[in-house]
Amino acid sequence: MGYNDLEKLKKDYLDTPIPNELDFVVRKVFIQERIKMKRKNNIRKTAVSAASIAVLAVGITAGVNINPVFAENLSKVPVVGEIVKVLKFKEFNVDEDGYHAEIEIPKIDGLENIELENSLNEKYLKENNELYNQFMNEIEELKKVGGGHLGVDSGYVIKTDNDEILSIGRYVVNTVGSSSTIFKYDTIDKKNEILITLPSLFKDNSYVEIISDNIKQQMIENNKLDENKTYWVEGIEGSDFGLFEAISETQNFYINEDARLVISFDKYEVAPGYMGVLEFVIPTEILSKILVSDYYIK
Protein backbone atom coordinates (compact mmCIF):
# COMPACT_ATOMS: atom_id res chain seq x y z
CA MET A 1 0.00 0.00 0.00
CA GLY A 2 1.45 3.33 -1.06
CA TYR A 3 1.68 6.66 0.75
CA ASN A 4 -1.28 8.09 -1.18
CA ASP A 5 -3.43 5.11 -0.22
CA LEU A 6 -2.60 5.58 3.47
CA GLU A 7 -3.41 9.27 3.26
CA LYS A 8 -6.76 8.45 1.63
CA LEU A 9 -7.64 5.96 4.41
CA LYS A 10 -6.70 8.51 7.05
CA LYS A 11 -8.85 11.19 5.38
CA ASP A 12 -11.81 8.80 5.05
CA TYR A 13 -11.51 7.91 8.74
CA LEU A 14 -11.29 11.50 9.92
CA ASP A 15 -14.22 12.51 7.71
CA THR A 16 -16.47 9.80 9.13
CA PRO A 17 -19.33 11.54 11.01
CA ILE A 18 -19.73 10.74 14.71
CA PRO A 19 -23.23 10.82 16.28
CA ASN A 20 -23.77 13.72 18.69
CA GLU A 21 -24.40 11.47 21.67
CA LEU A 22 -21.22 9.53 21.02
CA ASP A 23 -19.23 12.75 20.67
CA PHE A 24 -20.59 13.78 24.07
CA VAL A 25 -19.58 10.45 25.62
CA VAL A 26 -16.03 10.67 24.26
CA ARG A 27 -15.59 14.29 25.35
CA LYS A 28 -16.95 13.46 28.79
CA VAL A 29 -14.46 10.63 29.16
CA PHE A 30 -11.65 12.99 28.13
CA ILE A 31 -12.71 15.55 30.75
CA GLN A 32 -12.98 12.98 33.52
CA GLU A 33 -9.63 11.48 32.66
CA ARG A 34 -8.05 14.92 32.62
CA ILE A 35 -9.33 15.52 36.16
CA LYS A 36 -7.93 12.19 37.31
CA MET A 37 -4.57 12.89 35.70
CA LYS A 38 -4.36 16.31 37.33
CA ARG A 39 -5.05 14.86 40.74
CA LYS A 40 -2.53 12.06 40.45
CA ASN A 41 0.15 14.32 38.92
CA ASN A 42 1.97 11.30 37.56
CA ILE A 43 3.57 11.69 34.13
CA ARG A 44 3.72 8.01 33.39
CA LYS A 45 0.10 7.41 34.32
CA THR A 46 -0.88 10.45 32.32
CA ALA A 47 0.68 9.00 29.18
CA VAL A 48 -0.98 5.64 29.71
CA SER A 49 -4.38 7.20 30.47
CA ALA A 50 -4.22 9.48 27.44
CA ALA A 51 -3.34 6.51 25.25
CA SER A 52 -6.21 4.53 26.75
CA ILE A 53 -8.67 7.29 25.96
CA ALA A 54 -7.36 7.55 22.41
CA VAL A 55 -7.85 3.81 21.96
CA LEU A 56 -11.32 4.07 23.50
CA ALA A 57 -12.31 6.87 21.14
CA VAL A 58 -11.01 4.99 18.09
CA GLY A 59 -12.61 1.74 19.24
CA ILE A 60 -16.01 3.30 19.84
CA THR A 61 -15.87 5.20 16.57
CA ALA A 62 -14.98 2.04 14.66
CA GLY A 63 -17.87 0.22 16.34
CA VAL A 64 -20.28 2.94 15.32
CA ASN A 65 -19.06 2.95 11.73
CA ILE A 66 -19.32 -0.82 11.46
CA ASN A 67 -22.60 -1.35 13.29
CA PRO A 68 -25.29 1.38 13.60
CA VAL A 69 -27.10 -0.72 16.26
CA PHE A 70 -23.99 -0.43 18.43
CA ALA A 71 -24.27 3.36 18.35
CA GLU A 72 -27.97 3.28 19.19
CA ASN A 73 -27.46 0.93 22.12
CA LEU A 74 -24.50 2.93 23.41
CA SER A 75 -26.54 6.11 23.59
CA LYS A 76 -29.07 4.31 25.82
CA VAL A 77 -26.58 3.14 28.44
CA PRO A 78 -26.97 5.50 31.44
CA VAL A 79 -23.75 4.56 33.26
CA VAL A 80 -21.24 5.47 30.53
CA GLY A 81 -18.78 7.91 32.03
CA GLU A 82 -20.24 7.71 35.54
CA ILE A 83 -17.73 7.23 38.34
CA VAL A 84 -19.69 6.95 41.58
CA LYS A 85 -22.90 4.94 41.77
CA VAL A 86 -25.16 3.23 44.29
CA LEU A 87 -25.92 -0.46 43.97
CA LYS A 88 -28.17 -2.83 45.90
CA PHE A 89 -25.62 -4.87 47.83
CA LYS A 90 -27.79 -7.29 49.80
CA GLU A 91 -31.41 -7.97 50.65
CA PHE A 92 -33.21 -9.66 53.57
CA ASN A 93 -36.78 -10.87 53.16
CA VAL A 94 -39.19 -12.41 55.67
CA ASP A 95 -42.75 -13.33 54.74
CA GLU A 96 -44.60 -15.34 57.38
CA ASP A 97 -48.10 -15.11 58.83
CA GLY A 98 -48.16 -11.78 60.63
CA TYR A 99 -44.48 -11.05 60.03
CA HIS A 100 -43.07 -9.19 57.06
CA ALA A 101 -39.65 -7.71 56.45
CA GLU A 102 -38.03 -6.28 53.36
CA ILE A 103 -34.56 -4.87 53.95
CA GLU A 104 -32.39 -3.58 51.11
CA ILE A 105 -28.76 -2.61 51.75
CA PRO A 106 -27.10 -0.01 49.48
CA LYS A 107 -23.47 -0.08 48.40
CA ILE A 108 -21.44 2.90 47.22
CA ASP A 109 -19.18 1.97 44.32
CA GLY A 110 -16.56 3.89 42.35
CA LEU A 111 -14.93 6.20 44.91
CA GLU A 112 -11.17 6.50 44.65
CA ASN A 113 -11.24 7.32 48.36
CA ILE A 114 -11.41 3.67 49.38
CA GLU A 115 -11.38 4.50 53.08
CA LEU A 116 -14.53 6.63 52.73
CA GLU A 117 -16.22 4.08 50.46
CA ASN A 118 -15.50 1.21 52.85
CA SER A 119 -16.59 3.14 55.94
CA LEU A 120 -19.95 4.03 54.35
CA ASN A 121 -20.59 0.51 53.08
CA GLU A 122 -19.61 -1.03 56.42
CA LYS A 123 -22.00 1.38 58.16
CA TYR A 124 -24.87 0.45 55.83
CA LEU A 125 -24.21 -3.26 56.26
CA LYS A 126 -23.95 -3.01 60.05
CA GLU A 127 -27.14 -0.93 60.35
CA ASN A 128 -29.20 -3.40 58.36
CA ASN A 129 -27.69 -6.55 59.87
CA GLU A 130 -28.62 -5.19 63.29
CA LEU A 131 -32.09 -4.28 62.04
CA TYR A 132 -32.64 -7.79 60.66
CA ASN A 133 -31.33 -9.54 63.79
CA GLN A 134 -33.50 -7.34 66.01
CA PHE A 135 -36.54 -8.13 63.86
CA MET A 136 -35.92 -11.88 64.04
CA ASN A 137 -35.44 -11.72 67.83
CA GLU A 138 -38.72 -9.82 68.20
CA ILE A 139 -40.50 -12.48 66.14
CA GLU A 140 -39.21 -15.19 68.48
CA GLU A 141 -40.41 -13.24 71.50
CA LEU A 142 -43.86 -12.75 69.97
CA LYS A 143 -44.14 -16.43 69.12
CA LYS A 144 -43.47 -17.30 72.76
CA VAL A 145 -46.57 -15.34 73.82
CA GLY A 146 -48.86 -16.58 71.08
CA GLY A 147 -47.80 -14.55 68.06
CA GLY A 148 -48.71 -11.14 66.70
CA HIS A 149 -48.02 -8.75 63.86
CA LEU A 150 -44.71 -7.15 63.07
CA GLY A 151 -43.27 -5.47 60.00
CA VAL A 152 -40.19 -3.60 58.91
CA ASP A 153 -39.35 -2.03 55.58
CA SER A 154 -35.88 -0.62 55.00
CA GLY A 155 -34.29 0.69 51.83
CA TYR A 156 -32.74 3.71 50.23
CA VAL A 157 -33.52 6.56 47.85
CA ILE A 158 -31.20 8.72 45.78
CA LYS A 159 -32.11 12.33 46.47
CA THR A 160 -29.37 13.92 44.33
CA ASP A 161 -27.00 12.45 41.78
CA ASN A 162 -25.17 14.91 39.56
CA ASP A 163 -21.57 15.67 38.59
CA GLU A 164 -20.77 17.14 42.01
CA ILE A 165 -23.11 15.69 44.64
CA LEU A 166 -24.48 12.30 45.66
CA SER A 167 -27.13 12.44 48.39
CA ILE A 168 -28.44 9.08 49.53
CA GLY A 169 -31.22 8.59 52.07
CA ARG A 170 -31.76 5.38 54.02
CA TYR A 171 -35.15 4.80 55.61
CA VAL A 172 -36.63 2.39 58.14
CA VAL A 173 -40.39 1.95 58.51
CA ASN A 174 -41.40 -0.07 61.59
CA THR A 175 -44.96 -1.33 61.81
CA VAL A 176 -46.36 -2.42 65.17
CA GLY A 177 -49.99 -1.30 65.25
CA SER A 178 -49.06 2.14 63.89
CA SER A 179 -45.90 2.88 61.93
CA SER A 180 -42.84 5.03 62.49
CA THR A 181 -40.41 6.24 59.84
CA ILE A 182 -36.76 7.16 60.30
CA PHE A 183 -34.54 8.68 57.62
CA LYS A 184 -30.75 9.07 57.60
CA TYR A 185 -28.81 10.89 54.90
CA ASP A 186 -25.27 10.91 53.58
CA THR A 187 -24.15 13.60 51.15
CA ILE A 188 -20.91 13.01 49.27
CA ASP A 189 -18.78 15.45 47.32
CA LYS A 190 -18.00 13.33 44.24
CA LYS A 191 -15.13 15.44 42.95
CA ASN A 192 -13.22 15.85 46.22
CA GLU A 193 -14.52 12.53 47.56
CA ILE A 194 -15.41 13.68 51.05
CA LEU A 195 -18.47 13.28 53.24
CA ILE A 196 -20.24 16.61 53.73
CA THR A 197 -21.56 17.33 57.23
CA LEU A 198 -23.96 20.09 58.20
CA PRO A 199 -21.42 21.98 60.38
CA SER A 200 -18.82 21.81 57.58
CA LEU A 201 -21.02 24.04 55.40
CA PHE A 202 -20.94 27.01 57.77
CA LYS A 203 -18.44 29.43 59.32
CA ASP A 204 -19.86 28.96 62.82
CA ASN A 205 -22.84 27.44 64.64
CA SER A 206 -25.08 30.47 64.06
CA TYR A 207 -26.71 28.38 61.33
CA VAL A 208 -28.67 26.51 64.02
CA GLU A 209 -30.69 29.57 65.06
CA ILE A 210 -31.03 30.97 61.52
CA ILE A 211 -32.31 27.72 60.04
CA SER A 212 -34.55 26.98 63.04
CA ASP A 213 -36.23 30.39 62.86
CA ASN A 214 -36.88 29.93 59.14
CA ILE A 215 -38.38 26.47 59.66
CA LYS A 216 -40.71 27.83 62.38
CA GLN A 217 -41.79 30.56 59.96
CA GLN A 218 -42.43 28.00 57.21
CA MET A 219 -44.48 25.86 59.60
CA ILE A 220 -46.69 28.78 60.60
CA GLU A 221 -47.16 29.91 56.99
CA ASN A 222 -48.02 26.35 55.89
CA ASN A 223 -50.63 26.14 58.65
CA LYS A 224 -52.18 29.46 57.61
CA LEU A 225 -52.54 28.17 54.05
CA ASP A 226 -53.87 24.78 55.15
CA GLU A 227 -55.10 24.22 58.71
CA ASN A 228 -54.71 20.48 58.22
CA LYS A 229 -50.95 21.02 58.09
CA THR A 230 -50.10 21.28 61.75
CA TYR A 231 -46.82 21.27 63.62
CA TRP A 232 -45.68 21.28 67.20
CA VAL A 233 -44.43 24.85 67.23
CA GLU A 234 -45.29 28.02 69.09
CA GLY A 235 -47.68 30.15 67.04
CA ILE A 236 -49.99 27.34 65.93
CA GLU A 237 -53.10 26.84 68.05
CA GLY A 238 -53.18 23.57 69.92
CA SER A 239 -49.42 23.06 69.68
CA ASP A 240 -48.61 22.07 73.24
CA PHE A 241 -46.84 18.78 72.72
CA GLY A 242 -43.03 19.00 72.86
CA LEU A 243 -42.74 22.27 70.96
CA PHE A 244 -40.02 22.47 68.33
CA GLU A 245 -37.31 24.87 69.45
CA ALA A 246 -34.28 24.29 67.25
CA ILE A 247 -32.58 21.80 64.96
CA SER A 248 -29.56 19.95 66.27
CA GLU A 249 -26.10 20.85 64.99
CA THR A 250 -26.08 17.51 63.15
CA GLN A 251 -29.71 17.59 61.98
CA ASN A 252 -30.69 15.31 59.10
CA PHE A 253 -30.12 17.11 55.81
CA TYR A 254 -29.27 16.72 52.16
CA ILE A 255 -28.44 18.97 49.22
CA ASN A 256 -31.03 18.77 46.46
CA GLU A 257 -30.64 18.92 42.67
CA ASP A 258 -31.09 22.70 42.78
CA ALA A 259 -28.10 23.05 45.15
CA ARG A 260 -30.43 24.02 48.01
CA LEU A 261 -30.15 22.86 51.61
CA VAL A 262 -33.00 20.59 52.73
CA ILE A 263 -33.59 19.89 56.43
CA SER A 264 -35.44 16.68 57.26
CA PHE A 265 -37.45 15.55 60.30
CA ASP A 266 -38.56 12.01 61.05
CA LYS A 267 -42.20 11.08 61.51
CA TYR A 268 -43.46 12.30 64.92
CA GLU A 269 -40.35 14.45 65.43
CA VAL A 270 -41.98 17.88 65.02
CA ALA A 271 -45.57 17.07 64.02
CA PRO A 272 -48.35 14.49 64.41
CA GLY A 273 -47.82 11.14 62.70
CA TYR A 274 -50.21 11.83 59.83
CA MET A 275 -47.81 14.54 58.63
CA GLY A 276 -45.21 11.86 57.93
CA VAL A 277 -41.55 12.63 57.23
CA LEU A 278 -41.11 16.39 56.82
CA GLU A 279 -38.66 18.32 54.67
CA PHE A 280 -37.98 22.05 54.58
CA VAL A 281 -36.02 23.73 51.78
CA ILE A 282 -34.00 26.55 53.30
CA PRO A 283 -33.72 29.77 51.23
CA THR A 284 -30.09 30.27 50.24
CA GLU A 285 -30.31 34.04 50.68
CA ILE A 286 -30.64 33.69 54.48
CA LEU A 287 -27.57 31.44 54.57
CA SER A 288 -25.25 33.28 52.18
CA LYS A 289 -23.39 35.30 54.85
CA ILE A 290 -22.61 32.30 57.06
CA LEU A 291 -21.74 29.73 54.38
CA VAL A 292 -18.08 28.78 54.13
CA SER A 293 -18.49 29.11 50.36
CA ASP A 294 -21.13 28.83 47.65
CA TYR A 295 -19.53 25.67 46.27
CA TYR A 296 -22.33 23.36 47.50
CA ILE A 297 -25.23 25.64 48.41
CA LYS A 298 -26.11 28.12 45.67
N, C-alpha and C positions, 0 to 999 in steps of 0.2 A: 504493500500500500504506500503510495507516494505522499509527499508533503501536502499537495493540494487536496488529496482525498481526506487526510487527517483534518485539515482546516475546514473542509466542508462538513465533516461529522461534528466538529466542535461547534460550528455555526448553527447547524440543525438542532443540536442539543440545547444551546443557549437560547435559541428562538422558540423552543417549545413552551407553550403557555402553561402556567401553573394556576390551578383554581385558587380563588381568593381565600377560601377557608384553609387551604393547605399552606398558602403563603403566610397566613397568620400563625399557623402552628409552627412553621419553621422559624419565623422571626421571634416567636415567643420562646422557643427553645434556646435560640441564640442569646436572648436577653437574660434568661435564667442562668445560662451557663456562664455568661459574663459576670453576673453577680457572684456566683460560686467562685470563679477564678479570682475575682478581686479579693474576696474574703480569705481565700487560702494563700494568696500571694506566693504561689509556687510556680516557677517558670516551667519546670518540666511537666507538671500537671496541666498547666495552661496549654502547652503545645499538644498534649495528648487529648485534652478536652476539645480543643478547637478542631483537631483532626477528626474526632468522633462526631462532632456536629456536622462537619463537612460531609462525612460519609453518610450520616443520617439524612441530610438534605438531598444528596444524590440518590440514595436508596429509595427514599419516599417518592422523589420525582420520577425515578425510573418506574416504580410501581404504578404510579398514576398514569404514565404514558402507555404502559403495557396493558393495564386493566382498569377501565373506567369505574368498575364496581368497587375496586380497592379505594379509589378516591372518595366515592360516595360513603362507603362504610367508615372510612377514617374520619370524615367530617362529623359523624354521629357519635363518636367515642368521646364521652365527657371528661375522661381522666387524662387525656393527652396533655402533657406539660404540667400537670398538677404535681406538687411536691408533698404536701401534707394532706392526709385524708383520715376519715374516721370509718372504721370497719366494725362489724359485729363480731366480737371475739368469741363469745361463749353464750350459751342460753340454758336456763333451767326451766323446766316445765313440770307442773304437778296438776293433775286433773282427776280428783277423786270426789265422791259424794260429799258435798259441803265444803270441799277444800280446793282452792284454785290458785295457782301461782304461775306467773309468766315473768321471767327475769332475764333481760338482755344486757350483756356486758359490752360496752364499747372498747375499742382499742385505737389509740392514736398511732398512725404509721407515717413515716417519711421525714421525721425530724432528724436533722444532723446532730442536734443536741441530744445524744442518746441518754444522758443522765436525766434530763427533763422528761423525755418520752417514757423511759422506764418507770420513773417515779409516778407519773400520771396513770400509766397502765396498771401498775401494782396497786395503786390506790383504788382504781375502779374494780379490780378483781377482788381485793380484800373487802370492800364495801358490800359487794354483791354475794360473795361467799358467806359473809356474816349474816346477811339478810336471809339467804336461803337456809342456812343452818338454824337460825332463830325461828323461821317459819316451820321447819320440820319438827323442831322441839315443841313448838306450841301445838302442833297437830297431835303429837303424842300425848301431851297433857290433856287436851280436849277429849281424846279417845278414852282416857282413863276415867273421865267423869261422864261418859255417855255420848260424846260427840258434840258437834256444833257446826258453825259456819265460819270460815276464815279465808281471806283472799289477800293477795299481794300482787301488784303489777309494777314492775320496774323496767325502765328503759332510758332512752336518751333522745334528744332532739338537737338538731344543728340550728342555732339561732342566727349565726353569721358565718359565712365562708366566702371570703374574697381574697384578693392578692395579699392583704396585710393582716387580716384578723380571722381567727377561728374561735367562735364562741360555742361551747357545747354545754347543754343542760342535761343533768341526770335527774330523773324524778322517781319517787316511790309513792305509790298509792296503796294504803292499807285499808282493808275493809273488814270491820268487825261491827256489825250493826250499821253504823254510819261510816263514812270514809274520811281519811285525812290524806293530804297531799304535801309532799316535801320536795323542793327543788334545790339543786346545787349546781353552780355554774363554774366553769373554767374558761378563761379567755386568754388565748395565746397569740403573741406577736409572731407571725409566721416568718417575717424577714430576719428579725433579731433573735428569734427562737427563745423567748422568755415568757414566763407566766406573768400576766398583768394582774396586780392586786388593786383594790380600791384605793388604799392609801398612796400607792405609787403614782397615781394620777395627779396628786395635788401637792402644793407647796407646804401645806400644814393641815392640821385637823379641823380647820374652820369649815371644811366641806360638810361636816356632820350637821351643823346647825343650818347652813344654807340649804342643803338638800332636804332636810327634815321640814323646814318651814315651807318650802315649795310643795312638798308632798301633802302637807296639811291643807294648804291652799287648794291644791287639786282635788282633794277629798271633798272639801266643803263645796267647791264649784260643781263637782259631779253630782253631789246630793241635791243642790239647788235645781239642776237640770232634770234630775230623775230621783224622786224621793225613795225609790226602791233600791238605789245605790247608797248603802249606808256603811259607815265606818266608825270604828271606836276612836273618835277624836273630839276634842273640845271644839264646840261650835256647831255640832250636829245634835239635834234634840234626841234624847234617849240614849246618848252615848255615855254610859256610866260603867262600862265593863273594861277594865284594864286599858285606859286611854293611851293612845299612841303618843309618845313624847319625842322620840328621836330614833333614827337609824343607828345601828352599831357601826363602829369604824370599819368592820369587815362585813358589812351587809351584803347579802346576795345581789349580784349585779351582772350585767353583760353589756357589750357594746354592739348596737344593732347595725344593720346594713347601711344606715344613713349616718354612721359615725356619731350616734347620740348615745348618751349614758342612760341605761335602763335599770331602775332599782326594782327588785322583786321581793314580794312577801309571800310566805307560805299560807296555805289555807288555815283560817282561824287566827292568824298572827295579828292582824290589825282590823279584822272585820268578821261578821258572822260567816258561818260555813258556806251558805248559799252563794256568797260572793266569789268563792273559789280562790285560786292563786291570783295575786294581784301584781300588776306591773305599772310603773310610772316612768314615763319618758321625761327626763330632766332637761329643761331648756338650756342650751349651751351658753346663751348670753349671760345667765346668772353665775356660770362657772368660769367664764373666760379669765377673770383676774386671778383666780386661785389655781388654775391648771398649771402643771409643770411646763407643758407645751400643748400645742394644738395638733400634735402628731396623731393621737388616737381619737380625741373628742373634737369634733369640728362644728 
